[in-house]
Amino acid sequence: LERSLGAVVLFAADGAVRHASPAGAGLMGYRPDELNGTDGFERVHPDDRERVRAAFAAGLAAPDAALTATYR
């Protein structure tokens, strides 16, 4: 993950960022140390946050399903 060219972010079941790859800094504008341990939903637009939380919970409930979500 550390050498990946793509942004990789691993989340805990509660939405906390457990690991953010260095490549994500260029895409997201945050260094990994700024993201690790934070609430992954706090950077989602407030109007979209509950919908994204629900989509995340659906993904946890059905780990083999292919789910998508579009949000700001």
Buried (B, 14 or more C-beta within 10 A) or exposed (E): EEEEEEBBBEBEEEBBBEBBBBBBBEEBEBEBEEBBEBEBBEEBEEEBBEBBBEBBEEBEEEEEEEEEEEEE
